[in-house]
């Protein structure tokens, strides 16, 4: 990477990390702590509170992405982070589950993911973009690992309201990074013609990736409606859940580094991609078996390790591929659609996960997740390896339909 690429990758990864740390601090304890609020005795409402963030994200990712094409990435990122901070502080002051839902919805209105990813794509070449996106993915994964350790400790001291206040402060720190660390936007981007939304809504390769990111994040969030309770059922108190989460996340980073980048350089990205989808499918089947019997901590830990191995590969490779196949002049719009489907996946996973656990138990939840992963595997299977752009040279391959 050039110095500008390293600075762009580091600063934008830091923005993602600070924002996602705040979200992840809440995730491991939300389903348990939200029960203490008035109205918290309804699992479906708790699922809505978890997932409503994704719904408002879904509505606003495309407008934010298109706005970043027109008015500049950094302006849109700052605006989104300020909205996200306001929602975090509202959630911190919530006195009931209903107001908590409102705060989570306002958090989601700070839909900056498309603009951040588009800016990173603007400032990196094709041949290093997967590494740049992987750095973002690794920062998100690291924040998830950190949150698994900190969340139980912090929630015991400052409660869920305190966690939301911390989330707001972290978002404001992200604004400072945009202002003083992130490189200026490329001049050539500002002078490019603007694409139309129809271009990216009729692009077959992008639509496959959009479907995939929806399924991945729906399954990810739905799992966490049930997994904390399974760990408690297996005999592991909630304050010790990080004993399982942290080693699984960190070890999965090692596996990703040993597989994704070397195999991509050798032209096996399609095989790695489909293999990762298959791994997440097998994990859902394993969790279904666990939920149908007596869960054990060792078995759950092994399944979560395999899940994170697959998830991290997909989280690093999918946005990189989306940024490559998108028309450069409509990259913000394309990534807006991509992140919209990601956010809608969060919403669907939270709402459907809560409803499934309430009405069918964890067995029904994991069976539905397995069905979704199988459908994704079938949709993704026709994707073929194709050469990167000429600028990328022989460094690796991308995916296309």
LINLINRA-V968080 format. One record per run of one state. SS is the DSSP state (H for helix, E for strand, C for the rest). FROM is the first residue (numbers start at 1). TO is the last residue. If there is no record, write none. Layout:
# LINLINRA-V968080
ss->SS from->FROM to->TO
ss->SS from->FROM to->TO
This chain:
# LINLINRA-V968080
ss->C from->1 to->2
ss->H from->3 to->36
ss->C from->37 to->37
ss->E from->38 to->38
ss->C from->39 to->42
ss->H from->43 to->71
ss->C from->72 to->72
ss->H from->73 to->93
ss->C from->94 to->95
ss->E from->96 to->96
ss->H from->97 to->108
ss->C from->109 to->112
ss->H from->113 to->122
ss->C from->123 to->125
ss->H from->126 to->180
ss->C from->181 to->186
ss->H from->187 to->190
ss->C from->191 to->196
ss->H from->197 to->201
ss->C from->202 to->203
ss->H from->204 to->233
ss->C from->234 to->237
ss->H from->238 to->240
ss->C from->241 to->241
ss->H from->242 to->265
ss->C from->266 to->268
ss->H from->269 to->292
ss->C from->293 to->296
ss->H from->297 to->325
ss->C from->326 to->327
ss->H from->328 to->381
ss->C from->382 to->383
ss->E from->384 to->387
ss->C from->388 to->389
ss->H from->390 to->395
ss->C from->396 to->396
ss->E from->397 to->400
ss->C from->401 to->401
